[in-house]
Amino acid sequence: MRIKLDENFSPRIARLFHDAGHQADTVVDEGLGGAADAAIFEACIQESRCLVTLDLDFADVVRFPPHRSAGIAVVRLQTQASIELLDRLIGHLLVMLNVESIAGRLWIIELGRIRMHGDTSG
């Protein structure tokens, strides 16, 4: 799967996606660091890339309709987050990407669950 990692992820996280067999590029690597959320979303649409982000703004399905995209994955960290927790959540996301399609959907990845929004029948 083609992934675009938002600027709030390090190259270490990109390696986790690469190691799992995904093509993952970061917003910063592509010269979009500091770009508006709308510009990042449009770039994902144009490139047919699933956006993976920590930015809860992307969970707004009115501003960022997932059905227009290759998918949006919002990772929700707790206030006292750790690298270990982030790795667990990313690992859970990577497992689910092998089981179910995120295309056209919004997934909220939280500790112990993934909330999935959007219709895959269409």
C-alpha positions, -999 to +999 in steps of 0.1 A: +000+000+000+011+036-007+013+055+026+019+092+033+031+098+069+022+132+083+050+153+096+044+143+132+060+109+125+097+102+124+117+083+098+118+054+123+080+050+118+084+051+081+108+022+084+082+002+103+059+006+073+087-002+048+095-033+068+059-044+066+060-041+028+044-007+023+056+022+003+057+050+029+069+085+024+068+113+049+053+147+043+087+163+052+106+141+027+082+153+000+087+190+008+053+194+024+065+201+060+044+229+074+018+227+046-018+232+054-039+201+062-060+207+031-028+207+009-016+174+025-051+158+020-052+169-016-016+155-022-028+122-008-057+121-031-036+130-062-010+104-053-035+077-042-019+075-008-034+066+025-027+093+051-014+082+085-014+110+111-015+120+147-035+151+138-070+147+151-082+174+127-081+147+099-109+129+118-133+157+106-151+138+078-167+171+065-134+188+060-116+156+049-141+132+034-125+098+035-145+085+005-124+108-017-091+093-005-071+061-003-079+062+034-071+081+065-057+066+097-056+088+127-035+075+156-048+087+189-021+089+216-028+095+253-014+126+269+014+105+285+023+087+253+056+068+249+075+054+220+064+019+231+027+029+229+032+045+195+049+013+183+020-008+196-006+014+179+013+014+146+017-024+148-020-028+153-026-006+123-002-026+102-019-058+111-053-044+102-040-031+068-034-067+059-069-078+070-091-051+057-091-023+032-088+013+045-096+028+010-123+054+013-125+051+050-114+068+082-098+046+109-092+059+144-065+038+160-067+038+198-053+016+225-072-016+223-094-008+193-097+007+158-129+026+151-137+023+114-159+049+096-170+047+060-187+024+036-167-002+017-196-015-004-196+012-030 
